[in-house]
Amino acid sequence: SGKVMAADVVKLRSAKTVQGQEISIDTRDGVKVDGANVVKTDIECTNGVIHVIDSVILPK
């Protein structure tokens, strides 16, 4: 749906980006998305939710 909140992320192993790319989620030792640490969560926008990470994820 475009909205994956932090509480939902911890239950997932992967998620789809707005561009349709599948990204991995790791919840051991904090939350990582494709290897990037999640540093801020649940910034709601009109077209979805932003979670801030500490590195760039490039399309595959």
C-alpha positions as CSV (number, residue, x, y, z in Angstrom):
1,S,0.0,0.0,0.0
2,G,3.0,2.3,0.3
3,K,2.7,2.7,4.1
4,V,4.9,0.4,6.2
5,M,5.2,1.7,9.7
6,A,8.1,0.9,12.0
7,A,5.9,-1.4,14.1
8,D,5.1,-3.4,10.9
9,V,8.8,-3.5,9.7
10,V,10.0,-5.6,12.6
11,K,7.6,-8.3,11.5
12,L,8.9,-8.4,7.9
13,R,11.9,-10.0,6.2
14,S,11.5,-7.8,3.0
15,A,9.5,-4.9,1.6
16,K,8.8,-3.3,-1.7
17,T,10.0,0.3,-2.4
18,V,7.9,2.9,-4.2
19,Q,9.9,2.0,-7.4
20,G,8.9,-1.6,-6.9
21,Q,12.3,-2.9,-5.8
22,E,12.4,-5.6,-3.1
23,I,14.6,-4.7,-0.2
24,S,15.8,-7.0,2.7
25,I,15.0,-6.2,6.3
26,D,17.1,-7.4,9.2
27,T,15.9,-6.9,12.8
28,R,18.9,-8.4,14.6
29,D,20.9,-5.7,16.5
30,G,18.5,-2.9,15.5
31,V,16.8,-2.5,12.1
32,K,18.7,-2.7,8.9
33,V,17.3,-2.3,5.3
34,D,19.6,-3.7,2.6
35,G,22.5,-3.4,5.2
36,A,21.7,0.3,6.0
37,N,20.9,1.2,9.6
38,V,17.5,2.8,10.2
39,V,18.1,5.9,12.2
40,K,14.6,7.6,12.2
41,T,11.2,6.1,11.6
42,D,7.6,6.9,10.7
43,I,7.8,10.2,8.9
44,E,4.4,10.3,7.3
45,C,4.0,11.8,3.8
46,T,1.1,12.0,1.4
47,N,2.4,9.1,-0.7
48,G,3.8,6.8,2.0
49,V,6.1,6.8,5.0
50,I,9.8,7.7,5.2
51,H,12.3,5.9,7.3
52,V,15.8,7.5,7.4
53,I,18.8,5.3,6.9
54,D,22.5,6.0,7.3
55,S,23.7,5.1,3.8
56,V,22.5,5.2,0.2
57,I,20.6,2.2,-1.3
58,L,21.0,2.0,-5.0
59,P,18.6,0.2,-7.4
60,K,19.7,-3.3,-8.4
